[in-house]
Structures are given as structure tokens and as C-alpha cells.
């Protein structure tokens, strides 16, 4: 909650909110949530039962590795952001559930700094061997991780799919009508502007889209990170005014409002584990154009239009196919809403509780 809200941070926040709701209903004891003493909480979630406890003097990984373990002895510790304190991993006094979202630093090493790769290359094998429970966020990622770490072929390695928009919002939105085709005047991309997410492919397709459809706009929500390699692409002056680069958006409601009016979500990522944007878009009846990779096919099933992320032609062909058929648009809009209804943060959280051996 002290970092910009991208995928991993969203998962942590939504699981926290789901735990709070379970505690409100008396279904679980109220968990203790620890944060570093310093640092501004970005867009704090609304919690009724859970209180955020600030401890220690350090920040970042130093706080996690040095100070957090002091407060977790003889407790069950959930580490939901890929990393866990080494001291707790080596201690028999802390039961540890570690969520490793993906191994993208291994799949796409050039997209990460050498410091990032070195840190994760040392920590992840230790997490795998010493955590009481290891969880990832899709069956596709579970299979991929097992090929890199055969030791994960054991009883304590599990998959638990992420949700989409917050559960209460999803129930409300799915019960309402959403804007139709005529009210949607732009395409959209939501995600980090990184090489592994094919940001260059997104922007190239967006430029072609804007050149062919002069009455349309294209919205990009997301920012690059110091962790990722940078890239450059020239935006023609003829489309510059209709390509809206909104940057990092930490307020989820602003993203949902953008999905509500979008003609389609373009999501031709080279790699994902269990991304939120496709399910969020589908909740608002926004059709998804997705790369044909295992995790996204698991996530979207038949409710998306697929493309080859390595082919600019394939990506834009999918855009044109959707733009040229109102019938296909309506079909995918309806199918997407039905698919989105299958996902829930409460279901994921209850699975984590069960894996932790929680008993009321």
C-alpha cells in the first residue's frame, strides 16, 4: 500500500478488503496487518475491522527482511507480493504462505535490471524450499514455474486465480445495464508500459487504429517503471491529440469509468500470470482483444478475441475484425460479462485461508 498500485499491489489490497469483510461477518478472527512506520499509504482501502499497524524504522525490502520477522514469531505470515523475509523462511516459529505471482524476471530477463534479477534469483528458490505453502495465481503459471523449479512438484504448491474489480462493485455493475456500442468512442490499454507487456505493440496498433478511424480516440493508462527497460516510439503529429497517455492511475474508480466508455481493451501481452484488466473490462461490457497465451486463454476462455502478440498484423486484424462487426462486439460484450461474474476476491481469499489451515 506504500507503492503505486499495479497488478501485485492490487491483489494484496483486494485480498485485504476480502479479509476485512470476512472478519466483519465473524467468519474469521481479525487479522493483524503490519506496515513500515514511514511512507504514505496510497489510496487507502476502506476497512471496517482491520487496523493497519505501523512498526519499525526502516522501509522497503530492508523493513521486510529485518524488522517484519520480529513481529511474526509464532504466527501465520502471509507474504502476498512475491518476496518474504529470509529470517522467517529459516525459522520454525513462523508458518509462512508465500504468493509468487510469476517468474517474469526469468522469462524476460532483458526487461529487468541486473539488481532486480539477482535479488529474485537468490530469494525465490529459498521461498520455494522453505515456505510452508507456495501459491501462484493461475494454473498456467503453476505449470510454467514448475518447469523452472521442479521442486515445486509437491503438495504445498497451489494456484488461486485473482478476482477482477472489487466484489461489491462487481455485483452492482453486473446487475446494471452498461453503455452500448454507440456510446463508446475509444480503445483502451491498461497496464505497465513494459516490454514483456508488449507496450510497443500496443502503441503501434493504437497509431494504426487512430489513422484508420479519425473519429475515435485511444487511451493508455499505465506508466513505465525504473525496473523495466525503456523503449521509444514516435507518435505521429496527425494522431497525437487523440492518443491520451494518462500515466499511472492509482484510483481504481477512474480506471473503471474508463472501461465503462471504452470500445475495446487491447491487451496483446507477451506474458501474464493472472491479469486484472481483462476481467475488469469485461465486467463493464468492454470486449477484450487478448494475446493467445495460456494464462490469458485460461482467464478469458471464449469471451475474448485472440491475436498473436508477436505479429503487428495479427493484432490490428483483431482490432479491425471487432470494429467492423457490431454483432461480434455485442456477442463478446455479453460473453465477457458472464465470464467476469465467475471471478471473486472472496473465493481467492477463502482458498488462501484453507491452504493456511485456518480454523475459526
N, C-alpha and C positions, 0 to 999 in steps of 0.2 A: 504493500500500500504506500510505500515511500518511493516507488518508481512510476514512470509513465505507464499507462495501462495498455499493454499489448496482450498477446494471447495468454502467456503464462500467468500474468498478473490477474487477468480476467478470471481464469479458472480458480485461482486462490480466493478471490473476492466472492465469487458466486458460491463456492463451497462454504465459505464463512457465513454467508447470508443463509444458506440452507441449514447449516448447523444451528444458527440462531433461531430459526423458525421451529426446528425440531425441539430445541430447548424451551421455547415459549409454550409449546404444547405438552411439555413434561415428558416427552418421549426419550430424551437423553439428559444427562446432567450437563449443566452449563460449562462449556469448555473454557480453558484459560488461553488467551491469545497474547503472545509476547511480541513486542516491537522494540527496536532501538530507542533510546531516550531522545536522540536527536533526529531531526528530519521532519519535514512537513508531510502529513498524510494527504495524498492526492485524491480528491473527490471521495471522501469517506463514505462507506456504505451505511445504510440505516440499520442499526442493530438495536434490539429491544432488551435482550438478556445478556448478551456477551459484552464485556467491557475490555477495551484494549489496554493492556498493561505495558508501560514503557519501562525498560530496565537497561542497566549498563551505561557505559560511556562511549563505546565505540559505534561505528556504523558499518553498513555493507557486509562483505564477506568476513571481515575481521570480527564484527559483532557476532555473526552466525557461528564462526568457528571457535571463538574464545569465550564469549560471555553467555550465549544461549545455553550451552551444555550445563552450566552451573545451576540453571533454574529447572532442569528437566530430569533430574535424578529420580528414579523410582516412579517415572511417569511414562505414558504413551505419547510419543512425539510424532506429529505429522509434519513432514517436510515436503511441501507441495510444489516447490519451484526448481526442481532438478538437482539441487545441492542439499547436503546435510552436514552437520558438524562431525568432524573426524573423531573427536573425543567421545561423542555419543555412539558413533558406529562401533568403536572399540570397547565400549562399556557394556557390561551385562546388566547394569542397573536401569537402562533406558530401553523400552521397547520402541522400535523405530519403523514407521511406514514412510517410505520414500517414493515420491512420484517423479519419474523420469519421463518427461513429455516426449522426448525424441533424442536421437543421436545425430542431429544435423551437422554438428561440428565434424563428424566422421564422414558423412555422406558428401558434404560440400566444404572441405577444408579451406579452399581459397576464399570463401565468403567470410571467414573469421580471422581475427588477429592471432598471431602465434601465442600470445599470452593466454588468450581465451582457450585455445586448443590444448595448451599444456596443462592448464588448471583442470579442465574437464577430463583429460586423458588420465590424470592421476586420481581424480576423485571418483569418477563413475565406476571403475572396476571395484573400488573399495565399497561403494554403496551397494553394488550388486551382491558382493560376497558377504557383507556384514549386516545389511538391513534385515529386519525380521520379515517385512513384506515389501516387495517392489511392485509398483503399479505404473502402467503406462496407459495411454488414452485411446487406443484402438487396437483391434486385432491385427490390422496391417502393420502397425508399428511394433507390436509384440513380436510378430514374425521377423521383421527386419532387425530388431535388436538382438534376437536370438542368434541370427547368423553371425553377428559380430562378437557376441558373448555367449558361447554355448552353455556356460554355467547357469544361464537363466532358465535352462530346461529343468526347472524344479518346481515344487509345489507352491512356492511363495511368490510366483510371478504371475500377475493378472492384468487384464485390460478392463478399463471402465470408461466408456465414452463420455465426452463432455456434453453439457447441455447447449442451449442457444441463448436467447435473451432470458432475463430473469423469469422464473417460473410464474410469478403473479402477473407480470406483464404479458407473458406468452398466452396465458389462459384468457386474459382480457382481449388481446389483439385477435386471437384465433376465433373469438366469439363475435367479432365485428366484421363488417364489410371493409374492404380496402380499396384505395383508388384504382380505377380501371386503366386500360391501356392509353386512352386519350389524355389522361392527366399526368402521364409520366414522360418527361421531356429530357431525360439524360441517362447515360450509362454511368456505372459507378465501379470503383475498385476500393476495397478496404483491406489494409494490411501493411506490413512493413515494406519499405522500398528497398528490398534486398535482392541480390542476385538469385538466391535459392527460391524466392517467390516470383521470379521472372518479371521483375518490375520493368525491365526494358521491353519485354514482350507486351506487357500491358500498355505502356506508353505508345509504342509503335502502332498497336491495334487501335488505341484511342485516337491517335492522329488520323489514321485512315478513316475511322468512323466519322470524325468531325469533318473531314474533307468531303465525304460522300453525302453526309446528312447535315446540311448547313443550318437547319432549324433545331438541331439537337446540341446538347452540352455533354461534357464528360467530367465527372467529379472524382478526385483522388483524395482519399482520407488515409493518412499514414505518413510516417517520416522515416528517414534513414537513421541508422544508429552508428555510434562510433565503433561498435563491434564488427559491423559489416563492411566489406569492401565497397567503395563508391563506384558509381558509373555515371556516364554523361550521355545525354541525348539532346539533340537540338529540336526545339519546338518551333515549327513554322509560325511566322507572324500572322498568317491567314487564319490560324485556329487558336492562337494563344489566348484570346479573350474568352473563348468557350471551353478551355481546359482549366478547371478550377482545382488548384493544388491547395487543399485546406490544411495540410500538415497534420501533426499529431493532435488528435481529439480525445481528451480524457473523459468527457461527459458522454456516457452511453446514450442518453436520450437524443443527443444531436445526431448520433450515427443512426439510430432507429428512425428519426424523422427523415433522414436522407434516404434510407431504404424504402420508406413508405411512398416516396415520389419517384423512385428510380425505375427505368425501363428494364434494366437487367444488371446483374452483378457479373463482372468479368473477373474470373479467378483462375487463370491458367498457370498455377504454381507448379514448379518442378518438383516440389516436395512439401508435404504436410503430414501431420500426425492425426489431429482431430480438430480442425479449424472451426472457429465460431462464425465467421462472416457468411458462409453459405446457408447455415441453418437460420441465422438471424434474418438474412434477406428473404428466405422462403417463408418465414413467419408473416412477413408483410406482403406476400404475394408477388415478390420480385423474383422472376426466373433467374436461374444460375447457369452461367456458361463456365464449365469447370474443366480442368485438365483431367485426362483419362489416366489417373494413377490410382493404385489400390486403396489408399486411405480415403480419397475423395469419393471413389465409387462405393466404398463401404458406408460413407457418411450420407451421400446423396441418393444412392441407388438409382432408380429410374426417374427420379424427379429433377434431373439436371440434363443439360445439353453438353456433350463432351467434345473436347478437342485435343489435338496433340500439342503440348506446350512448347515443343521444340520447333514447330512449324508456324511461322507468321501467317502463312496462307490458311492453315487449318484453323487458327484462332479467329481470323477475320471471316472465314467462311461460316463459322458458327454464329458470329455476330450477324452476318447478313441473313442467314437462314432464319434467325429469330426475328429480325426486323421485317422480313418480307412475308411473314405468316402470322396473322392475328390469331388464327386457330391454334397454332403451335404455342404462341405466347400464352393464351388462356389455358391451354392444357397444362403447361409447365407451371403456371401460376397456381392453379388448383392443386396439382400433384405436390408442389413444393410445400404448400400449407399443410397438407395431410402428412407429409414426411416430417415436417418440423414438429408436429404435435407428438411425435414419438420420443422426443428428447426432453430430458428434465435434469436439472441440477440436483434435485432431491434424490432421484434414482441413483445418480453417481455417488452422492454423499452417503446414502444408505449402504451402498456397496462397499465404500471405504470403511464405514463403521463395522460392517460384518467381517471384512478382511482383518480388521484390527482386533477382532474377538470381543467387540464391545457388547456388554450386557448391562441393561438398565439396573 
